[in-house]
Amino acid sequence: MHTFITAEIGINHNGDLGLAKKLIDAAAVAGCDAVKFQKRTVDTVYTKEYLDSPRKSPWGETQRAQKEGLEFGKEEYDEIDRYCREKGIEWYASAWDAGSQKFLRQYGCKYNKVASAMLTNEELLEEIAGEGKYTFIATGMSTFGEIDRAVEVFKKHGCPFELMHCNSTYPMPMEEANLKLIGVLAQRHGCRAGYSGHEAGTLVSTCAVAAGASSIERHITLDRTMYGSDQKASIEPYELCALVKAIRDVEKVMGTGEKALSAAEEEVRKKLRG
């Protein structure tokens, strides 16, 4: 049993490639399997009215300035690709539009991701599933019917996928985790099911592995007080290290489910049963 652990950098790099590299370093040191980013074509994902609306940020006074300030382009992703190879860690990204998915294709990443917000975007689902790469599908904000329809697209293309139980609140109250849904998703669709968390701390994510999650994704940050909508629902490097260790320990203690006496237990048996 090996739980696939992704450190979700997302937009927590705040448009700073140096900060992105520090987050990649943190994930590599912690022992994560991969890091993940987010890619958007701003004018496709958002309406002009929304982009023109006011929002104060380090980049200006409008939503457009904020969204464009957080977006990496080819130069940055070229360096991210090179740096991750140097550090020996996989990377991939969740595209929020078909154009962004086509952009990401040039890097030959092993994995794709459907963000919860994009689960009902059929054009994007077709674009992703058509690549045939192993895809993590987050299910936050979604009904069973919506999940069923997304799964149909991937099955139609013969594209391997894994559902990820997710509650899309930032941060998520611990009592809303509903981890039993992990097993329900796996059984309903005959697939692996993981957990993408936005809660404070590491307890829920650790428990998710005991509940059967085959993968864990958590947002990471260098400092939760930094600017950004995802920062408060993220864990810092020391927490990430603790989480990875706890997950690997859970894998050990869960065992195989087979009833077999160890050599040590056999010795005790001889003493106590004669």
Secondary structure, 3 states (H helix, E strand, C coil): CCCEEEEEEECCCCCCHHHHHHHHHHHHHHCCCEEEEEECCHHHHCCHHHHHCEEEECCEEEHHHHHHHCCCCHHHHHHHHHHHHHHCCEEEEEECCHHHHHHHHHHCCCEEEECHHHCCCHHHHHHHHCCCCEEEEECCCCCHHHHHHHHHHHHHCCCCEEEEEECCCCCECHHHCCCHHHHHHHHHHCCCEEEEECECCCHHHHHHHHCCCCEEEEEECCCCCCCCCCHHHCECHHHHHHHHHHHHHHHHHHCCCCCCCCHHHHHHHHHHHC
